Amino acid sequence: MRVTSLEDEGTAHLKADLLLGCDGLKSAVRDIMAGAPDAAGGAFERERYPSPASQLYYKVLQMPAHIPLKGNLAAADDHKMAYAFLAKHRDPETAMAMVAYPVAQPDEPRTVNIIRLPNHAIWDISDTNSLFEFLEDAFPQLPLKDVLSEEEAEDFVTIPPSKFPAPQFTKTTFATLPGDVPALLLGDAAHAFPPDLGLGVNTALEDVYRFGEWLEETADDPVTAAQRMDQTQAPERAALVRLVQTVAPYQYNQKPKQLKFWALKFFAVKGLNRLLPFFIDRPAVLLAQQDHLPFTTIRKRQVRNRWKISALVAAVFGAALWTVA
Ligand SMILES: Cc1cc2nc3c(=O)[nH]c(=O)nc-3n(C[C@H](O)[C@H](O)[C@H](O)COP(=O)(O)OP(=O)(O)OC[C@H]3O[C@@H](n4cnc5c(N)ncnc54)[C@H](O)[C@@H]3O)c2cc1C
């Protein structure tokens, strides 16, 4: 920040050396960048990819870190553990899970996610009595009145559900805004996706870390650091978004048949990798958990593996046909 003028009344005009646009998916900074003179050719348009996960709606509830369970079931009381409570229903329009996330302290409330397709019965509930009735029927193991406050339930029924974003990234993340202010997008403003791989926060933090590295590299020149960051991270943003689009979009069990097919493919690739480790790579979902691997490398390995598996299947099929003939 530099002081550009100091008026009589003591009002200072400040000019940022660099504006960091960390304002999330609906970034206002990105919208202003799109109007900047160097934004020609749709440089700040988001490249979006379809994903089965981005059709899902979600709502969030708060529950205590210690969740007692009815009957002889042990309480969900380890605040460092995640718990998934499964509903008794099997019909896709009523089947659901409540996923309670870990918290740092035992007295902190847990975030509990409900993630279902738009045609699920829970989205039609508009009053708290019906919500308690529905949840008590679906989750007989949970003493709902003890763990879900009236206030939480009221918020749940009045706030409309949100939808997961399509996997997307912004092609360019650096621009000079009107008033000669350089700006750089980081985090969800630059790349966003459904939480399939749990990478949203990590990649936002990684952006901050990389920018810090570029600042060091350029001896604290924020504009050059931001420009270098923009150029070098562009292929990483694209690869990350393509990975999230393809690696595990059915993990929410929104389409049980597709989840089973995905699991079958996963174990088949894992088996082939065990059998032929010199030829077949590990499934991409496992590679995505290796934090030392750049996303561009994981994506290349994922694509190469698909070709190799297709070639292997074709060769086995061809050999079988030749043997029979
Ligand atoms: C249901 C759900 C589950 C998720 N689960 C995971 C998970 O398990 N693991 C994971 O890594 N990621 C997860 N994510 C993704 C993760 O939440 C995001 O990727 C991450 O929060 C992005 O961080 P960010 O700082 O870029 O943006 P945000 O967290 O969106 O922060 C942007 C901030 O900017 C503020 N802001 C916006 N506009 C303005 C303005 N005009 N003026 C001032 N402030 C403004 C907002 O209020 C907000 O505080 C999940 C997302 C959802 C929706």
The ligand as an ORCA input file, in Angstrom:
! r2SCAN-3c Opt
* xyz 0 1
  C     -20.479    -28.146      0.882
  C     -19.030    -27.910      0.587
  C     -18.099    -28.782      1.113
  C     -16.752    -28.568      0.896
  N     -15.863    -29.448      1.421
  C     -14.552    -29.247      1.233
  C     -13.598    -30.145      1.807
  O     -13.952    -31.137      2.456
  N     -12.290    -29.884      1.624
  C     -11.854    -28.815      0.894
  O     -10.636    -28.621      0.757
  N     -12.735    -27.971      0.314
  C     -14.053    -28.153      0.472
  N     -14.942    -27.286     -0.098
  C     -14.438    -26.181     -0.940
  C     -13.875    -25.043     -0.090
  O     -14.871    -24.592      0.805
  C     -13.436    -23.900     -1.004
  O     -12.637    -24.396     -2.063
  C     -12.590    -22.895     -0.212
  O     -13.371    -22.357      0.845
  C     -12.095    -21.774     -1.131
  O     -11.467    -20.793     -0.346
  P     -11.419    -19.301     -0.855
  O     -10.756    -18.545      0.245
  O     -10.836    -19.238     -2.215
  O     -12.942    -18.831     -1.010
  P     -14.072    -18.702      0.109
  O     -13.902    -19.693      1.184
  O     -15.366    -18.667     -0.644
  O     -13.787    -17.287      0.765
  C     -14.066    -16.090      0.093
  C     -14.321    -15.032      1.143
  O     -14.447    -13.760      0.504
  C     -15.527    -13.061      1.091
  N     -16.051    -12.116      0.103
  C     -16.627    -12.401     -1.086
  N     -16.974    -11.268     -1.712
  C     -16.580    -10.254     -0.908
  C     -16.649     -8.825     -1.011
  N     -17.185     -8.243     -2.074
  N     -16.156     -8.115     -0.004
  C     -15.602     -8.706      1.087
  N     -15.509    -10.038      1.229
  C     -15.989    -10.787      0.248
  C     -16.544    -14.154      1.455
  O     -17.424    -13.708      2.452
  C     -15.609    -15.257      1.938
  O     -15.335    -15.136      3.295
  C     -16.308    -27.468      0.096
  C     -17.244    -26.592     -0.454
  C     -18.590    -26.809     -0.206
  C     -19.567    -25.837     -0.797
*
